């Protein structure tokens, strides 16, 4: 039986999905995490600290010296560097550590893409001793200021006036650290799309192209809707896919899942972010592949251990996911309207990731989703309509 290691940060949503996928494929799964998962893995658990990537990788590599390991997967951003170091130590397919590092540092990513002359926002690093107002003025407002290593739009804030830049930079550093270098980049107007893909030996297979309807113009950028297939013109989707290939090559990524986001500025697809992992949260539950409803996690596992990846075509149906909005910070008392939401035509399921009594933190400080709602239909317009109805039907009640 093949054996794979999945790196699961403590706060990941995805442990159960990878375990189920491994069971369906007869893959023995070892969980490497900071804390034991909330289900019994027996001796198939190793404790690591994702903040010390090389030491964590050494722990996994030591396991690989006693039992054969066929593949290593990072479920989320926090495990990307661990996986890169561990696959390098064990000689397994994976991304070079320097390539993985470029996906975990948005300034390094921007510099690599600039060297490859790819279409992206103008940008500059903002160190703790630099003047925020001067940085904004040099690039030209409006801009977006963001941390270098956060996901889920945490700490991402639009600035229209250079005079407000210092306060915004201070707010972001209150989240990520007083001495943190930040990224300042020109604000790109237009809708967003996301390309979900899988790399094997440097060759990309595009699994899905998502529209992100209702993309925020700021000042904060919480994600809310993903719908596939895209409804944008084929020409601009093709352009985005070619740019994705070039971006991955520029960063040196060669193996595993990737998630690449663009803003469509007129007829230009401009790179916003390249991540060396799959789509975040529980959004993967909106996707099925092949005729048998294969999950994204199953494809990632098969790819990691070098098995034939079967039919990578997405199921012939439109699908999407709503990330339930977090309106304000507070303690969750209830979410009303669940049963009514489940009766909306096209809605196929719902998962809550914060329970009553749990703390809810609104953007831009927050990085956790309240929950996810999934939909399927014959056409993406029907999926979007169902998810928007769900958004209006669900009522989030918070205290204090």
Secondary structure, DSSP 8 states (H G I E B T S, - for coil): --EEEEEE-TT-S-HHHHHHHHHHHT-EEEEEESS--SS--TTSEEE--TTSHHHHHHHHHHHHTTS---EEEESSGGGHHHHHHHHHHHT-S---HHHHHHHS-HHHHHHHHHHTT--B--EEEE-TTS-HHHHHHHH-SSEEEE-SS--TTTT-EEESSGGGHHHHHHHHHHHH-TT--EEEEE---S-EEEEEEEEETTEEEEEEEEEETT---SSB----EEEES--S-HHHHHHHHHHHHHHHHHHT--SEEEEEEEEEETTEEEEEEEESS---TTGGGG--BTTTTB-HHHHHHHHHTT-------B-SSEEEEEE----S-EEEEEEE-HHHHHTSTTEEEEEESS-TT-EE--TTT----SEEEEEEESSHHHHHHHHHHHHHH-EEEEE-
